[in-house]
Amino acid sequence: MFKFKWLMVCLTLTWCIAGCSPKEDSSLQDVGKDAARSIEDTTKDMVDATRDAVGSATDAATRAAEAAVGSVKDQLADVTKKASEALSGIEGGPEILKQVTQLFESAGETLHGIADIDSAKAALPKISELTSSLDGLTTSLGNMPAEAKTAIGGVIEKGVGTLKALAEKILAIPGVQDVIKPQLDEFMTKLAAIMGKSE
């Protein structure tokens, strides 16, 4: 009788090992797979959400940069016309005025072309070129009579204000500030110095 009971216990254990355990292991494996899929899906959703957020921020900042300031040429139209009239009888005046307006138009086009990190990097050589051109303009303006400096100074003041507004919007584009701000600051600082000398 004892042996029979022991045999039954052994058979029961064998049945559990052979029959129950695989099912339990399978259930545990299924739970593990479900958890892994859940983690994977959650991670993917987070990555997609982050990408969408960055994309939306970039698009919004880019649209703001485009809408904030229209064509620099249009912004300077009135003050340039007045300066042109004031400089009509001053030798070299119209030529310097043309240099100034072309400088601001070129700077405006360059800044308007910045929409992301790559375009900001592409704009760096042009900004450096514009900064270097200010040295010659400073010299030329220094040789002008007071009335010419006053007339051109009005154009420079308007142009600086226009570029500052545009620059603020561009620097709000994600990642752009780290790329372009030092060169842009140098350019704007030199412009401000010219404006001071034109007064």
C-alpha positions as CSV (number, residue, x, y, z in Angstrom):
1,M,0.0,0.0,0.0
2,F,2.8,2.4,0.9
3,K,4.6,1.6,-2.3
4,F,1.4,2.2,-4.3
5,K,0.9,5.6,-2.7
6,W,4.6,6.5,-3.4
7,L,4.1,5.4,-7.0
8,M,1.1,7.6,-7.3
9,V,3.1,10.6,-5.9
10,C,5.9,9.9,-8.3
11,L,3.4,9.7,-11.2
12,T,1.8,12.9,-10.2
13,L,5.1,14.7,-10.0
14,T,6.1,13.3,-13.3
15,W,2.8,14.5,-14.8
16,C,3.3,18.0,-13.4
17,I,6.8,18.2,-14.7
18,A,5.9,16.9,-18.0
19,G,2.5,18.5,-18.4
20,C,2.2,21.5,-16.1
21,S,5.6,23.1,-16.3
22,P,5.6,23.6,-20.1
23,K,2.3,25.3,-19.9
24,E,3.5,27.6,-17.1
25,D,6.7,28.3,-18.9
26,S,4.8,29.1,-22.1
27,S,2.6,31.5,-20.1
28,L,5.6,33.2,-18.7
29,Q,7.2,33.4,-22.1
30,D,4.0,35.0,-23.5
31,V,3.9,37.5,-20.7
32,G,7.5,38.4,-21.3
33,K,6.9,38.8,-25.1
34,D,3.9,41.0,-24.4
35,A,5.9,43.1,-22.1
36,A,8.7,43.4,-24.6
37,R,6.3,44.4,-27.3
38,S,4.7,47.0,-25.0
39,I,8.0,48.5,-24.2
40,E,9.0,48.6,-27.9
41,D,5.7,50.2,-28.9
42,T,6.0,52.8,-26.1
43,T,9.6,53.6,-27.1
44,K,8.6,54.0,-30.7
45,D,5.7,56.3,-29.7
46,M,8.0,58.4,-27.6
47,V,10.5,58.7,-30.5
48,D,7.8,59.6,-33.0
49,A,6.3,62.2,-30.6
50,T,9.7,63.8,-30.0
51,R,10.4,63.9,-33.8
52,D,7.0,65.5,-34.4
53,A,7.5,68.0,-31.7
54,V,10.9,69.0,-33.0
55,G,9.5,69.2,-36.5
56,S,6.6,71.3,-35.5
57,A,8.9,73.7,-33.5
58,T,11.2,74.0,-36.5
59,D,8.3,74.7,-38.9
60,A,6.7,77.2,-36.6
61,A,10.0,79.1,-36.1
62,T,10.7,79.0,-39.8
63,R,7.3,80.4,-40.6
64,A,7.8,83.1,-38.0
65,A,11.1,84.1,-39.5
66,E,9.5,84.4,-43.0
67,A,6.5,86.3,-41.7
68,A,8.2,88.5,-39.2
69,V,10.0,90.8,-41.6
70,G,9.2,91.1,-45.3
71,S,11.7,92.0,-47.9
72,V,14.5,94.1,-46.4
73,K,14.4,96.1,-49.6
74,D,10.7,97.0,-49.0
75,Q,11.4,97.9,-45.4
76,L,14.1,100.3,-46.5
77,A,12.3,101.8,-49.5
78,D,11.0,105.0,-47.9
79,V,14.1,105.9,-46.0
80,T,16.3,105.1,-49.0
81,K,14.3,107.4,-51.2
82,K,14.7,110.2,-48.7
83,A,18.4,109.6,-48.4
84,S,18.8,109.5,-52.2
85,E,17.2,112.9,-52.5
86,A,19.5,114.3,-49.8
87,L,22.6,112.8,-51.4
88,S,21.9,113.8,-55.0
89,G,24.3,116.8,-54.9
90,I,27.0,115.2,-52.8
91,E,30.0,113.6,-54.6
92,G,30.2,109.9,-53.8
93,G,27.0,110.0,-51.8
94,P,24.8,108.0,-54.2
95,E,27.5,105.4,-54.6
96,I,27.8,104.8,-50.8
97,L,24.1,104.7,-50.4
98,K,24.0,102.0,-53.1
99,Q,26.6,100.0,-51.1
100,V,24.6,100.3,-47.9
101,T,21.3,99.3,-49.5
102,Q,23.0,96.3,-51.3
103,L,24.6,95.3,-48.0
104,F,21.3,95.2,-46.2
105,E,19.5,93.5,-49.1
106,S,22.2,90.8,-49.3
107,A,22.1,90.3,-45.5
108,G,18.3,90.0,-45.5
109,E,18.4,87.4,-48.3
110,T,21.0,85.4,-46.4
111,L,19.1,85.4,-43.2
112,H,15.8,84.7,-45.0
113,G,17.4,81.6,-46.4
114,I,18.1,80.1,-43.0
115,A,15.4,77.5,-42.0
116,D,17.3,74.9,-40.2
117,I,20.8,73.8,-38.9
118,D,22.1,72.9,-42.4
119,S,21.1,76.1,-44.0
120,A,22.5,78.0,-41.1
121,K,25.9,76.4,-41.7
122,A,25.7,77.1,-45.4
123,A,25.1,80.8,-44.6
124,L,28.2,81.2,-42.5
125,P,30.6,82.1,-45.3
126,K,28.3,84.8,-46.6
127,I,27.9,86.3,-43.2
128,S,31.7,86.4,-42.8
129,E,31.9,88.0,-46.2
130,L,29.4,90.7,-45.3
131,T,31.2,91.4,-42.0
132,S,34.5,91.9,-43.9
133,S,32.8,94.3,-46.3
134,L,31.9,96.6,-43.5
135,D,35.5,97.7,-43.0
136,G,35.6,99.4,-46.4
137,L,32.2,100.9,-45.9
138,T,33.3,102.4,-42.6
139,T,36.2,104.1,-44.3
140,S,34.2,105.4,-47.2
141,L,31.5,106.8,-44.8
142,G,34.1,108.4,-42.7
143,N,35.2,110.6,-45.6
144,M,31.7,111.9,-46.2
145,P,30.4,115.3,-45.1
146,A,28.1,115.6,-42.2
147,E,24.9,115.9,-44.2
148,A,25.8,112.7,-46.1
149,K,26.5,110.8,-42.9
150,T,23.1,111.9,-41.5
151,A,21.2,110.8,-44.6
152,I,23.0,107.4,-44.8
153,G,22.8,107.0,-41.1
154,G,19.0,106.9,-41.3
155,V,19.2,104.1,-43.8
156,I,21.6,102.2,-41.6
157,E,19.5,102.7,-38.5
158,K,16.4,101.3,-40.3
159,G,18.4,98.5,-41.8
160,V,19.9,97.4,-38.4
161,G,16.4,97.4,-36.8
162,T,15.0,95.3,-39.6
163,L,17.9,92.8,-39.5
164,K,17.6,92.5,-35.7
165,A,14.0,91.6,-35.9
166,L,14.7,89.0,-38.5
167,A,17.7,87.6,-36.6
168,E,15.6,87.1,-33.4
169,K,13.2,85.0,-35.3
170,I,15.9,82.9,-37.0
171,L,17.7,82.3,-33.7
172,A,14.5,80.8,-32.4
173,I,14.7,77.9,-34.9
174,P,15.9,74.8,-33.0
175,G,19.7,74.4,-33.2
176,V,20.4,77.5,-35.3
177,Q,21.6,79.7,-32.5
178,D,24.5,77.4,-31.7
179,V,25.6,77.5,-35.3
180,I,25.3,81.1,-36.3
181,K,25.0,83.4,-33.3
182,P,28.7,84.2,-32.9
183,Q,29.1,85.3,-36.5
184,L,25.8,87.1,-36.5
185,D,26.7,89.0,-33.4
186,E,30.0,90.1,-34.9
187,F,28.2,91.4,-38.0
188,M,25.5,93.2,-36.0
189,T,28.1,94.8,-33.7
190,K,30.1,96.1,-36.6
191,L,26.9,97.5,-38.1
192,A,26.0,99.3,-34.9
193,A,29.5,100.8,-34.9
194,I,29.0,102.1,-38.4
195,M,25.7,103.6,-37.3
196,G,27.5,105.4,-34.5
197,K,30.1,106.8,-36.8
198,S,27.5,108.0,-39.2
199,E,25.8,110.3,-36.7
